[in-house]
Amino acid sequence: MLAGRGRIALDLPVTEWRLRVNRARHPGGTPHGDIAIAAATLADFRADPADRLIVATAMAIDASLVTADDRILGRRGTLACHDARR
């Protein structure tokens, strides 16, 4: 989120930067933080961090999301959302 807001400058995209750091810290290990990075880089989504994590997690596991949050329901994209009020 800091890179997206221009508060820090990275010489490559956040996802690639994270992969390089993770490989350096855990050679041969499994990359971590994919959902957190996805949450931080959701385009045109100004919801709170918890909502970002919920949406990114649902997207990562290809799940449908049931919510009454109009901001999430009104999002464009590939996430299948269902209105909990109906």
PDB file with one MODEL, atoms N, CA, C and O in Angstrom:
MODEL        1
ATOM      1  N   MET A   1       0.821  -1.184   0.000  1.00  0.00           N
ATOM      2  CA  MET A   1       0.000   0.000   0.000  1.00  0.00           C
ATOM      3  C   MET A   1       0.870   1.255   0.000  1.00  0.00           C
ATOM      4  O   MET A   1       0.498   2.271  -0.589  1.00  0.00           O
ATOM      5  N   LEU A   2       2.007   1.188   0.648  1.00  0.00           N
ATOM      6  CA  LEU A   2       2.878   2.364   0.655  1.00  0.00           C
ATOM      7  C   LEU A   2       3.406   2.672  -0.734  1.00  0.00           C
ATOM      8  O   LEU A   2       3.490   3.836  -1.126  1.00  0.00           O
ATOM      9  N   ALA A   3       3.762   1.632  -1.480  1.00  0.00           N
ATOM     10  CA  ALA A   3       4.247   1.847  -2.844  1.00  0.00           C
ATOM     11  C   ALA A   3       3.128   2.393  -3.722  1.00  0.00           C
ATOM     12  O   ALA A   3       3.359   3.273  -4.551  1.00  0.00           O
ATOM     13  N   GLY A   4       1.927   1.877  -3.543  1.00  0.00           N
ATOM     14  CA  GLY A   4       0.785   2.341  -4.317  1.00  0.00           C
ATOM     15  C   GLY A   4       0.442   3.798  -4.057  1.00  0.00           C
ATOM     16  O   GLY A   4      -0.074   4.490  -4.934  1.00  0.00           O
ATOM     17  N   ARG A   5       0.726   4.250  -2.868  1.00  0.00           N
ATOM     18  CA  ARG A   5       0.458   5.656  -2.503  1.00  0.00           C
ATOM     19  C   ARG A   5       1.649   6.559  -2.752  1.00  0.00           C
ATOM     20  O   ARG A   5       1.590   7.756  -2.469  1.00  0.00           O
ATOM     21  N   GLY A   6       2.728   6.001  -3.277  1.00  0.00           N
ATOM     22  CA  GLY A   6       3.906   6.802  -3.565  1.00  0.00           C
ATOM     23  C   GLY A   6       4.718   7.188  -2.338  1.00  0.00           C
ATOM     24  O   GLY A   6       5.534   8.108  -2.399  1.00  0.00           O
ATOM     25  N   ARG A   7       4.502   6.492  -1.219  1.00  0.00           N
ATOM     26  CA  ARG A   7       5.232   6.821   0.005  1.00  0.00           C
ATOM     27  C   ARG A   7       6.592   6.144   0.072  1.00  0.00           C
ATOM     28  O   ARG A   7       7.475   6.583   0.809  1.00  0.00           O
ATOM     29  N   ILE A   8       6.759   5.069  -0.701  1.00  0.00           N
ATOM     30  CA  ILE A   8       8.066   4.452  -0.874  1.00  0.00           C
ATOM     31  C   ILE A   8       8.249   4.188  -2.363  1.00  0.00           C
ATOM     32  O   ILE A   8       7.271   4.030  -3.095  1.00  0.00           O
ATOM     33  N   ALA A   9       9.477   4.140  -2.804  1.00  0.00           N
ATOM     34  CA  ALA A   9       9.763   3.875  -4.212  1.00  0.00           C
ATOM     35  C   ALA A   9      10.479   2.529  -4.328  1.00  0.00           C
ATOM     36  O   ALA A   9      11.478   2.283  -3.652  1.00  0.00           O
ATOM     37  N   LEU A  10       9.960   1.679  -5.181  1.00  0.00           N
ATOM     38  CA  LEU A  10      10.589   0.388  -5.452  1.00  0.00           C
ATOM     39  C   LEU A  10      11.035   0.382  -6.907  1.00  0.00           C
ATOM     40  O   LEU A  10      10.420   1.027  -7.756  1.00  0.00           O
ATOM     41  N   ASP A  11      12.097  -0.341  -7.186  1.00  0.00           N
ATOM     42  CA  ASP A  11      12.614  -0.365  -8.549  1.00  0.00           C
ATOM     43  C   ASP A  11      11.921  -1.405  -9.430  1.00  0.00           C
ATOM     44  O   ASP A  11      12.272  -1.556 -10.600  1.00  0.00           O
ATOM     45  N   LEU A  12      10.932  -2.128  -8.871  1.00  0.00           N
ATOM     46  CA  LEU A  12      10.151  -3.101  -9.630  1.00  0.00           C
ATOM     47  C   LEU A  12       8.779  -3.257  -8.980  1.00  0.00           C
ATOM     48  O   LEU A  12       8.570  -2.773  -7.868  1.00  0.00           O
ATOM     49  N   PRO A  13       7.845  -3.920  -9.651  1.00  0.00           N
ATOM     50  CA  PRO A  13       6.506  -4.077  -9.077  1.00  0.00           C
ATOM     51  C   PRO A  13       6.544  -4.761  -7.703  1.00  0.00           C
ATOM     52  O   PRO A  13       7.431  -5.569  -7.429  1.00  0.00           O
ATOM     53  N   VAL A  14       5.583  -4.431  -6.856  1.00  0.00           N
ATOM     54  CA  VAL A  14       5.538  -4.950  -5.483  1.00  0.00           C
ATOM     55  C   VAL A  14       5.574  -6.474  -5.463  1.00  0.00           C
ATOM     56  O   VAL A  14       6.288  -7.059  -4.649  1.00  0.00           O
ATOM     57  N   THR A  15       4.827  -7.122  -6.336  1.00  0.00           N
ATOM     58  CA  THR A  15       4.789  -8.579  -6.324  1.00  0.00           C
ATOM     59  C   THR A  15       6.160  -9.179  -6.621  1.00  0.00           C
ATOM     60  O   THR A  15       6.563 -10.145  -5.972  1.00  0.00           O
ATOM     61  N   GLU A  16       6.875  -8.625  -7.585  1.00  0.00           N
ATOM     62  CA  GLU A  16       8.218  -9.126  -7.913  1.00  0.00           C
ATOM     63  C   GLU A  16       9.195  -8.819  -6.782  1.00  0.00           C
ATOM     64  O   GLU A  16      10.034  -9.654  -6.445  1.00  0.00           O
ATOM     65  N   TRP A  17       9.094  -7.635  -6.196  1.00  0.00           N
ATOM     66  CA  TRP A  17       9.959  -7.259  -5.077  1.00  0.00           C
ATOM     67  C   TRP A  17       9.778  -8.236  -3.919  1.00  0.00           C
ATOM     68  O   TRP A  17      10.756  -8.695  -3.329  1.00  0.00           O
ATOM     69  N   ARG A  18       8.526  -8.553  -3.598  1.00  0.00           N
ATOM     70  CA  ARG A  18       8.240  -9.474  -2.501  1.00  0.00           C
ATOM     71  C   ARG A  18       8.798 -10.865  -2.793  1.00  0.00           C
ATOM     72  O   ARG A  18       9.372 -11.498  -1.907  1.00  0.00           O
ATOM     73  N   LEU A  19       8.635 -11.341  -4.016  1.00  0.00           N
ATOM     74  CA  LEU A  19       9.178 -12.653  -4.371  1.00  0.00           C
ATOM     75  C   LEU A  19      10.696 -12.693  -4.219  1.00  0.00           C
ATOM     76  O   LEU A  19      11.246 -13.673  -3.718  1.00  0.00           O
ATOM     77  N   ARG A  20      11.372 -11.632  -4.649  1.00  0.00           N
ATOM     78  CA  ARG A  20      12.838 -11.589  -4.518  1.00  0.00           C
ATOM     79  C   ARG A  20      13.267 -11.582  -3.061  1.00  0.00           C
ATOM     80  O   ARG A  20      14.204 -12.291  -2.693  1.00  0.00           O
ATOM     81  N   VAL A  21      12.610 -10.808  -2.237  1.00  0.00           N
ATOM     82  CA  VAL A  21      12.936 -10.750  -0.808  1.00  0.00           C
ATOM     83  C   VAL A  21      12.676 -12.104  -0.170  1.00  0.00           C
ATOM     84  O   VAL A  21      13.489 -12.592   0.616  1.00  0.00           O
ATOM     85  N   ASN A  22      11.543 -12.712  -0.506  1.00  0.00           N
ATOM     86  CA  ASN A  22      11.201 -14.002   0.086  1.00  0.00           C
ATOM     87  C   ASN A  22      12.196 -15.080  -0.326  1.00  0.00           C
ATOM     88  O   ASN A  22      12.596 -15.900   0.500  1.00  0.00           O
ATOM     89  N   ARG A  23      12.597 -15.089  -1.588  1.00  0.00           N
ATOM     90  CA  ARG A  23      13.584 -16.071  -2.045  1.00  0.00           C
ATOM     91  C   ARG A  23      14.925 -15.875  -1.341  1.00  0.00           C
ATOM     92  O   ARG A  23      15.610 -16.845  -1.019  1.00  0.00           O
ATOM     93  N   ALA A  24      15.289 -14.631  -1.107  1.00  0.00           N
ATOM     94  CA  ALA A  24      16.561 -14.353  -0.432  1.00  0.00           C
ATOM     95  C   ALA A  24      16.515 -14.810   1.027  1.00  0.00           C
ATOM     96  O   ALA A  24      17.507 -15.309   1.560  1.00  0.00           O
ATOM     97  N   ARG A  25      15.374 -14.638   1.658  1.00  0.00           N
ATOM     98  CA  ARG A  25      15.247 -15.012   3.071  1.00  0.00           C
ATOM     99  C   ARG A  25      15.003 -16.500   3.271  1.00  0.00           C
ATOM    100  O   ARG A  25      15.409 -17.067   4.285  1.00  0.00           O
ATOM    101  N   HIS A  26      14.333 -17.141   2.296  1.00  0.00           N
ATOM    102  CA  HIS A  26      13.965 -18.552   2.419  1.00  0.00           C
ATOM    103  C   HIS A  26      14.309 -19.293   1.122  1.00  0.00           C
ATOM    104  O   HIS A  26      13.401 -19.703   0.399  1.00  0.00           O
ATOM    105  N   PRO A  27      15.577 -19.471   0.815  1.00  0.00           N
ATOM    106  CA  PRO A  27      15.955 -20.145  -0.433  1.00  0.00           C
ATOM    107  C   PRO A  27      15.318 -21.529  -0.527  1.00  0.00           C
ATOM    108  O   PRO A  27      15.404 -22.328   0.405  1.00  0.00           O
ATOM    109  N   GLY A  28      14.684 -21.799  -1.652  1.00  0.00           N
ATOM    110  CA  GLY A  28      14.044 -23.092  -1.862  1.00  0.00           C
ATOM    111  C   GLY A  28      12.732 -23.248  -1.128  1.00  0.00           C
ATOM    112  O   GLY A  28      12.084 -24.288  -1.243  1.00  0.00           O
ATOM    113  N   GLY A  29      12.325 -22.245  -0.381  1.00  0.00           N
ATOM    114  CA  GLY A  29      11.088 -22.324   0.389  1.00  0.00           C
ATOM    115  C   GLY A  29       9.874 -21.878  -0.406  1.00  0.00           C
ATOM    116  O   GLY A  29       9.977 -21.463  -1.561  1.00  0.00           O
ATOM    117  N   THR A  30       8.750 -21.973   0.228  1.00  0.00           N
ATOM    118  CA  THR A  30       7.491 -21.579  -0.390  1.00  0.00           C
ATOM    119  C   THR A  30       7.266 -20.083  -0.194  1.00  0.00           C
ATOM    120  O   THR A  30       7.429 -19.580   0.918  1.00  0.00           O
ATOM    121  N   PRO A  31       6.897 -19.365  -1.252  1.00  0.00           N
ATOM    122  CA  PRO A  31       6.614 -17.935  -1.087  1.00  0.00           C
ATOM    123  C   PRO A  31       5.428 -17.711  -0.145  1.00  0.00           C
ATOM    124  O   PRO A  31       4.464 -18.476  -0.151  1.00  0.00           O
ATOM    125  N   HIS A  32       5.514 -16.673   0.649  1.00  0.00           N
ATOM    126  CA  HIS A  32       4.451 -16.324   1.586  1.00  0.00           C
ATOM    127  C   HIS A  32       3.958 -14.921   1.271  1.00  0.00           C
ATOM    128  O   HIS A  32       4.660 -14.128   0.644  1.00  0.00           O
ATOM    129  N   GLY A  33       2.781 -14.634   1.700  1.00  0.00           N
ATOM    130  CA  GLY A  33       2.279 -13.276   1.590  1.00  0.00           C
ATOM    131  C   GLY A  33       1.503 -12.961   0.330  1.00  0.00           C
ATOM    132  O   GLY A  33       1.195 -11.796   0.080  1.00  0.00           O
ATOM    133  N   ASP A  34       1.171 -13.976  -0.486  1.00  0.00           N
ATOM    134  CA  ASP A  34       0.459 -13.698  -1.729  1.00  0.00           C
ATOM    135  C   ASP A  34      -0.871 -12.985  -1.494  1.00  0.00           C
ATOM    136  O   ASP A  34      -1.203 -12.039  -2.207  1.00  0.00           O
ATOM    137  N   ILE A  35      -1.626 -13.432  -0.505  1.00  0.00           N
ATOM    138  CA  ILE A  35      -2.931 -12.816  -0.248  1.00  0.00           C
ATOM    139  C   ILE A  35      -2.747 -11.401   0.284  1.00  0.00           C
ATOM    140  O   ILE A  35      -3.507 -10.504  -0.083  1.00  0.00           O
ATOM    141  N   ALA A  36      -1.768 -11.185   1.131  1.00  0.00           N
ATOM    142  CA  ALA A  36      -1.519  -9.835   1.652  1.00  0.00           C
ATOM    143  C   ALA A  36      -1.140  -8.878   0.532  1.00  0.00           C
ATOM    144  O   ALA A  36      -1.606  -7.739   0.498  1.00  0.00           O
ATOM    145  N   ILE A  37      -0.296  -9.337  -0.384  1.00  0.00           N
ATOM    146  CA  ILE A  37       0.082  -8.496  -1.522  1.00  0.00           C
ATOM    147  C   ILE A  37      -1.131  -8.231  -2.396  1.00  0.00           C
ATOM    148  O   ILE A  37      -1.344  -7.100  -2.833  1.00  0.00           O
ATOM    149  N   ALA A  38      -1.930  -9.263  -2.656  1.00  0.00           N
ATOM    150  CA  ALA A  38      -3.144  -9.082  -3.465  1.00  0.00           C
ATOM    151  C   ALA A  38      -4.086  -8.090  -2.800  1.00  0.00           C
ATOM    152  O   ALA A  38      -4.689  -7.260  -3.480  1.00  0.00           O
ATOM    153  N   ALA A  39      -4.219  -8.166  -1.488  1.00  0.00           N
ATOM    154  CA  ALA A  39      -5.101  -7.242  -0.763  1.00  0.00           C
ATOM    155  C   ALA A  39      -4.601  -5.812  -0.884  1.00  0.00           C
ATOM    156  O   ALA A  39      -5.387  -4.885  -1.086  1.00  0.00           O
ATOM    157  N   ALA A  40      -3.307  -5.639  -0.761  1.00  0.00           N
ATOM    158  CA  ALA A  40      -2.730  -4.293  -0.816  1.00  0.00           C
ATOM    159  C   ALA A  40      -2.793  -3.684  -2.212  1.00  0.00           C
ATOM    160  O   ALA A  40      -2.787  -2.462  -2.362  1.00  0.00           O
ATOM    161  N   THR A  41      -2.854  -4.527  -3.224  1.00  0.00           N
ATOM    162  CA  THR A  41      -2.809  -4.013  -4.590  1.00  0.00           C
ATOM    163  C   THR A  41      -4.150  -4.087  -5.313  1.00  0.00           C
ATOM    164  O   THR A  41      -4.199  -3.936  -6.534  1.00  0.00           O
ATOM    165  N   LEU A  42      -5.235  -4.318  -4.582  1.00  0.00           N
ATOM    166  CA  LEU A  42      -6.552  -4.305  -5.222  1.00  0.00           C
ATOM    167  C   LEU A  42      -6.788  -2.931  -5.844  1.00  0.00           C
ATOM    168  O   LEU A  42      -6.707  -1.907  -5.165  1.00  0.00           O
ATOM    169  N   ALA A  43      -7.073  -2.924  -7.113  1.00  0.00           N
ATOM    170  CA  ALA A  43      -7.277  -1.656  -7.829  1.00  0.00           C
ATOM    171  C   ALA A  43      -8.646  -1.064  -7.505  1.00  0.00           C
ATOM    172  O   ALA A  43      -9.636  -1.788  -7.401  1.00  0.00           O
ATOM    173  N   ASP A  44      -8.691   0.251  -7.347  1.00  0.00           N
ATOM    174  CA  ASP A  44      -9.940   0.972  -7.131  1.00  0.00           C
ATOM    175  C   ASP A  44     -10.779   0.388  -5.992  1.00  0.00           C
ATOM    176  O   ASP A  44     -11.996   0.261  -6.120  1.00  0.00           O
ATOM    177  N   PHE A  45     -10.138   0.039  -4.894  1.00  0.00           N
ATOM    178  CA  PHE A  45     -10.855  -0.534  -3.754  1.00  0.00           C
ATOM    179  C   PHE A  45     -10.382   0.165  -2.498  1.00  0.00           C
ATOM    180  O   PHE A  45      -9.321  -0.164  -1.967  1.00  0.00           O
ATOM    181  N   ARG A  46     -11.140   1.109  -2.023  1.00  0.00           N
ATOM    182  CA  ARG A  46     -10.722   1.937  -0.899  1.00  0.00           C
ATOM    183  C   ARG A  46     -11.374   1.497   0.417  1.00  0.00           C
ATOM    184  O   ARG A  46     -11.672   2.329   1.273  1.00  0.00           O
ATOM    185  N   ALA A  47     -11.589   0.214   0.569  1.00  0.00           N
ATOM    186  CA  ALA A  47     -12.192  -0.287   1.801  1.00  0.00           C
ATOM    187  C   ALA A  47     -11.128  -0.454   2.880  1.00  0.00           C
ATOM    188  O   ALA A  47      -9.934  -0.298   2.626  1.00  0.00           O
ATOM    189  N   ASP A  48     -11.585  -0.774   4.085  1.00  0.00           N
ATOM    190  CA  ASP A  48     -10.620  -0.947   5.173  1.00  0.00           C
ATOM    191  C   ASP A  48      -9.784  -2.207   4.950  1.00  0.00           C
ATOM    192  O   ASP A  48     -10.154  -3.062   4.145  1.00  0.00           O
ATOM    193  N   PRO A  49      -8.665  -2.327   5.653  1.00  0.00           N
ATOM    194  CA  PRO A  49      -7.749  -3.456   5.438  1.00  0.00           C
ATOM    195  C   PRO A  49      -8.403  -4.828   5.640  1.00  0.00           C
ATOM    196  O   PRO A  49      -8.069  -5.776   4.929  1.00  0.00           O
ATOM    197  N   ALA A  50      -9.320  -4.945   6.589  1.00  0.00           N
ATOM    198  CA  ALA A  50      -9.983  -6.233   6.806  1.00  0.00           C
ATOM    199  C   ALA A  50     -10.804  -6.619   5.584  1.00  0.00           C
ATOM    200  O   ALA A  50     -10.779  -7.775   5.160  1.00  0.00           O
ATOM    201  N   ASP A  51     -11.533  -5.663   5.013  1.00  0.00           N
ATOM    202  CA  ASP A  51     -12.316  -5.942   3.804  1.00  0.00           C
ATOM    203  C   ASP A  51     -11.402  -6.331   2.653  1.00  0.00           C
ATOM    204  O   ASP A  51     -11.728  -7.226   1.873  1.00  0.00           O
ATOM    205  N   ARG A  52     -10.266  -5.665   2.544  1.00  0.00           N
ATOM    206  CA  ARG A  52      -9.308  -5.998   1.488  1.00  0.00           C
ATOM    207  C   ARG A  52      -8.833  -7.441   1.638  1.00  0.00           C
ATOM    208  O   ARG A  52      -8.753  -8.171   0.650  1.00  0.00           O
ATOM    209  N   LEU A  53      -8.518  -7.861   2.866  1.00  0.00           N
ATOM    210  CA  LEU A  53      -8.062  -9.235   3.105  1.00  0.00           C
ATOM    211  C   LEU A  53      -9.160 -10.249   2.817  1.00  0.00           C
ATOM    212  O   LEU A  53      -8.888 -11.315   2.264  1.00  0.00           O
ATOM    213  N   ILE A  54     -10.392  -9.929   3.184  1.00  0.00           N
ATOM    214  CA  ILE A  54     -11.519 -10.827   2.916  1.00  0.00           C
ATOM    215  C   ILE A  54     -11.701 -11.012   1.417  1.00  0.00           C
ATOM    216  O   ILE A  54     -11.830 -12.139   0.940  1.00  0.00           O
ATOM    217  N   VAL A  55     -11.713  -9.912   0.671  1.00  0.00           N
ATOM    218  CA  VAL A  55     -11.889  -9.973  -0.783  1.00  0.00           C
ATOM    219  C   VAL A  55     -10.720 -10.710  -1.440  1.00  0.00           C
ATOM    220  O   VAL A  55     -10.935 -11.575  -2.289  1.00  0.00           O
ATOM    221  N   ALA A  56      -9.493 -10.379  -1.057  1.00  0.00           N
ATOM    222  CA  ALA A  56      -8.322 -11.021  -1.656  1.00  0.00           C
ATOM    223  C   ALA A  56      -8.286 -12.514  -1.351  1.00  0.00           C
ATOM    224  O   ALA A  56      -7.893 -13.308  -2.205  1.00  0.00           O
ATOM    225  N   THR A  57      -8.690 -12.904  -0.151  1.00  0.00           N
ATOM    226  CA  THR A  57      -8.717 -14.320   0.205  1.00  0.00           C
ATOM    227  C   THR A  57      -9.747 -15.063  -0.624  1.00  0.00           C
ATOM    228  O   THR A  57      -9.464 -16.141  -1.147  1.00  0.00           O
ATOM    229  N   ALA A  58     -10.932 -14.500  -0.748  1.00  0.00           N
ATOM    230  CA  ALA A  58     -11.976 -15.132  -1.569  1.00  0.00           C
ATOM    231  C   ALA A  58     -11.514 -15.280  -3.011  1.00  0.00           C
ATOM    232  O   ALA A  58     -11.766 -16.304  -3.645  1.00  0.00           O
ATOM    233  N   MET A  59     -10.838 -14.261  -3.529  1.00  0.00           N
ATOM    234  CA  MET A  59     -10.331 -14.327  -4.897  1.00  0.00           C
ATOM    235  C   MET A  59      -9.247 -15.400  -5.025  1.00  0.00           C
ATOM    236  O   MET A  59      -9.214 -16.131  -6.015  1.00  0.00           O
ATOM    237  N   ALA A  60      -8.366 -15.497  -4.033  1.00  0.00           N
ATOM    238  CA  ALA A  60      -7.246 -16.443  -4.093  1.00  0.00           C
ATOM    239  C   ALA A  60      -7.715 -17.892  -4.075  1.00  0.00           C
ATOM    240  O   ALA A  60      -7.096 -18.751  -4.702  1.00  0.00           O
ATOM    241  N   ILE A  61      -8.793 -18.168  -3.368  1.00  0.00           N
ATOM    242  CA  ILE A  61      -9.281 -19.546  -3.280  1.00  0.00           C
ATOM    243  C   ILE A  61     -10.483 -19.781  -4.176  1.00  0.00           C
ATOM    244  O   ILE A  61     -11.122 -20.831  -4.107  1.00  0.00           O
ATOM    245  N   ASP A  62     -10.792 -18.794  -5.024  1.00  0.00           N
ATOM    246  CA  ASP A  62     -11.888 -18.888  -5.986  1.00  0.00           C
ATOM    247  C   ASP A  62     -13.208 -19.209  -5.305  1.00  0.00           C
ATOM    248  O   ASP A  62     -13.951 -20.093  -5.731  1.00  0.00           O
ATOM    249  N   ALA A  63     -13.483 -18.465  -4.232  1.00  0.00           N
ATOM    250  CA  ALA A  63     -14.707 -18.670  -3.463  1.00  0.00           C
ATOM    251  C   ALA A  63     -15.714 -17.553  -3.751  1.00  0.00           C
ATOM    252  O   ALA A  63     -15.341 -16.450  -4.151  1.00  0.00           O
ATOM    253  N   SER A  64     -16.969 -17.855  -3.546  1.00  0.00           N
ATOM    254  CA  SER A  64     -17.999 -16.824  -3.611  1.00  0.00           C
ATOM    255  C   SER A  64     -18.058 -16.140  -2.255  1.00  0.00           C
ATOM    256  O   SER A  64     -17.850 -16.777  -1.222  1.00  0.00           O
ATOM    257  N   LEU A  65     -18.338 -14.863  -2.258  1.00  0.00           N
ATOM    258  CA  LEU A  65     -18.376 -14.086  -1.028  1.00  0.00           C
ATOM    259  C   LEU A  65     -19.805 -13.638  -0.768  1.00  0.00           C
ATOM    260  O   LEU A  65     -20.444 -13.054  -1.643  1.00  0.00           O
ATOM    261  N   VAL A  66     -20.306 -13.906   0.420  1.00  0.00           N
ATOM    262  CA  VAL A  66     -21.635 -13.470   0.832  1.00  0.00           C
ATOM    263  C   VAL A  66     -21.434 -12.316   1.800  1.00  0.00           C
ATOM    264  O   VAL A  66     -20.795 -12.477   2.839  1.00  0.00           O
ATOM    265  N   THR A  67     -21.985 -11.142   1.457  1.00  0.00           N
ATOM    266  CA  THR A  67     -21.762  -9.948   2.256  1.00  0.00           C
ATOM    267  C   THR A  67     -22.939  -8.990   2.119  1.00  0.00           C
ATOM    268  O   THR A  67     -23.715  -9.076   1.167  1.00  0.00           O
ATOM    269  N   ALA A  68     -23.063  -8.090   3.066  1.00  0.00           N
ATOM    270  CA  ALA A  68     -24.042  -7.015   2.980  1.00  0.00           C
ATOM    271  C   ALA A  68     -23.342  -5.681   2.741  1.00  0.00           C
ATOM    272  O   ALA A  68     -23.986  -4.632   2.763  1.00  0.00           O
ATOM    273  N   ASP A  69     -22.046  -5.712   2.516  1.00  0.00           N
ATOM    274  CA  ASP A  69     -21.246  -4.503   2.317  1.00  0.00           C
ATOM    275  C   ASP A  69     -21.409  -4.007   0.873  1.00  0.00           C
ATOM    276  O   ASP A  69     -20.977  -4.664  -0.073  1.00  0.00           O
ATOM    277  N   ASP A  70     -22.033  -2.848   0.728  1.00  0.00           N
ATOM    278  CA  ASP A  70     -22.297  -2.301  -0.607  1.00  0.00           C
ATOM    279  C   ASP A  70     -21.020  -2.019  -1.396  1.00  0.00           C
ATOM    280  O   ASP A  70     -21.008  -2.140  -2.621  1.00  0.00           O
ATOM    281  N   ARG A  71     -19.944  -1.644  -0.698  1.00  0.00           N
ATOM    282  CA  ARG A  71     -18.678  -1.383  -1.405  1.00  0.00           C
ATOM    283  C   ARG A  71     -18.122  -2.649  -2.034  1.00  0.00           C
ATOM    284  O   ARG A  71     -17.583  -2.613  -3.140  1.00  0.00           O
ATOM    285  N   ILE A  72     -18.251  -3.757  -1.338  1.00  0.00           N
ATOM    286  CA  ILE A  72     -17.773  -5.027  -1.884  1.00  0.00           C
ATOM    287  C   ILE A  72     -18.714  -5.516  -2.975  1.00  0.00           C
ATOM    288  O   ILE A  72     -18.266  -5.984  -4.022  1.00  0.00           O
ATOM    289  N   LEU A  73     -20.016  -5.408  -2.733  1.00  0.00           N
ATOM    290  CA  LEU A  73     -20.998  -5.855  -3.728  1.00  0.00           C
ATOM    291  C   LEU A  73     -20.896  -5.048  -5.021  1.00  0.00           C
ATOM    292  O   LEU A  73     -21.162  -5.576  -6.101  1.00  0.00           O
ATOM    293  N   GLY A  74     -20.515  -3.775  -4.921  1.00  0.00           N
ATOM    294  CA  GLY A  74     -20.426  -2.914  -6.084  1.00  0.00           C
ATOM    295  C   GLY A  74     -19.121  -2.995  -6.839  1.00  0.00           C
ATOM    296  O   GLY A  74     -18.960  -2.345  -7.872  1.00  0.00           O
ATOM    297  N   ARG A  75     -18.178  -3.790  -6.337  1.00  0.00           N
ATOM    298  CA  ARG A  75     -16.867  -3.931  -6.991  1.00  0.00           C
ATOM    299  C   ARG A  75     -16.992  -4.579  -8.341  1.00  0.00           C
ATOM    300  O   ARG A  75     -17.813  -5.473  -8.543  1.00  0.00           O
ATOM    301  N   ARG A  76     -16.188  -4.134  -9.250  1.00  0.00           N
ATOM    302  CA  ARG A  76     -16.084  -4.801 -10.549  1.00  0.00           C
ATOM    303  C   ARG A  76     -14.940  -5.785 -10.474  1.00  0.00           C
ATOM    304  O   ARG A  76     -13.965  -5.570  -9.754  1.00  0.00           O
ATOM    305  N   GLY A  77     -15.064  -6.855 -11.216  1.00  0.00           N
ATOM    306  CA  GLY A  77     -13.993  -7.837 -11.239  1.00  0.00           C
ATOM    307  C   GLY A  77     -14.531  -9.244 -11.296  1.00  0.00           C
ATOM    308  O   GLY A  77     -15.704  -9.469 -11.595  1.00  0.00           O
ATOM    309  N   THR A  78     -13.666 -10.181 -11.008  1.00  0.00           N
ATOM    310  CA  THR A  78     -13.999 -11.585 -11.173  1.00  0.00           C
ATOM    311  C   THR A  78     -14.578 -12.248  -9.930  1.00  0.00           C
ATOM    312  O   THR A  78     -15.001 -13.402  -9.987  1.00  0.00           O
ATOM    313  N   LEU A  79     -14.603 -11.543  -8.824  1.00  0.00           N
ATOM    314  CA  LEU A  79     -15.101 -12.122  -7.572  1.00  0.00           C
ATOM    315  C   LEU A  79     -16.614 -12.294  -7.621  1.00  0.00           C
ATOM    316  O   LEU A  79     -17.340 -11.346  -7.919  1.00  0.00           O
ATOM    317  N   ALA A  80     -17.089 -13.501  -7.329  1.00  0.00           N
ATOM    318  CA  ALA A  80     -18.523 -13.761  -7.258  1.00  0.00           C
ATOM    319  C   ALA A  80     -19.028 -13.322  -5.899  1.00  0.00           C
ATOM    320  O   ALA A  80     -18.625 -13.871  -4.874  1.00  0.00           O
ATOM    321  N   CYS A  81     -19.915 -12.327  -5.887  1.00  0.00           N
ATOM    322  CA  CYS A  81     -20.471 -11.812  -4.628  1.00  0.00           C
ATOM    323  C   CYS A  81     -21.976 -12.025  -4.608  1.00  0.00           C
ATOM    324  O   CYS A  81     -22.655 -11.940  -5.631  1.00  0.00           O
ATOM    325  N   HIS A  82     -22.470 -12.304  -3.415  1.00  0.00           N
ATOM    326  CA  HIS A  82     -23.907 -12.496  -3.215  1.00  0.00           C
ATOM    327  C   HIS A  82     -24.350 -11.625  -2.057  1.00  0.00           C
ATOM    328  O   HIS A  82     -23.674 -11.549  -1.031  1.00  0.00           O
ATOM    329  N   ASP A  83     -25.479 -10.972  -2.222  1.00  0.00           N
ATOM    330  CA  ASP A  83     -26.004 -10.060  -1.208  1.00  0.00           C
ATOM    331  C   ASP A  83     -26.619 -10.856  -0.071  1.00  0.00           C
ATOM    332  O   ASP A  83     -27.575 -11.599  -0.289  1.00  0.00           O
ATOM    333  N   ALA A  84     -26.092 -10.716   1.130  1.00  0.00           N
ATOM    334  CA  ALA A  84     -26.567 -11.444   2.301  1.00  0.00           C
ATOM    335  C   ALA A  84     -27.931 -10.965   2.759  1.00  0.00           C
ATOM    336  O   ALA A  84     -28.579 -11.637   3.562  1.00  0.00           O
ATOM    337  N   ARG A  85     -28.377  -9.833   2.275  1.00  0.00           N
ATOM    338  CA  ARG A  85     -29.667  -9.285   2.706  1.00  0.00           C
ATOM    339  C   ARG A  85     -30.833  -9.875   1.915  1.00  0.00           C
ATOM    340  O   ARG A  85     -31.992  -9.580   2.204  1.00  0.00           O
ATOM    341  N   ARG A  86     -30.536 -10.687   0.940  1.00  0.00           N
ATOM    342  CA  ARG A  86     -31.617 -11.251   0.111  1.00  0.00           C
ATOM    343  C   ARG A  86     -31.782 -12.717   0.345  1.00  0.00           C
ATOM    344  O   ARG A  86     -32.643 -13.347  -0.268  1.00  0.00           O
TER     345      ARG A  86
ENDMDL
END
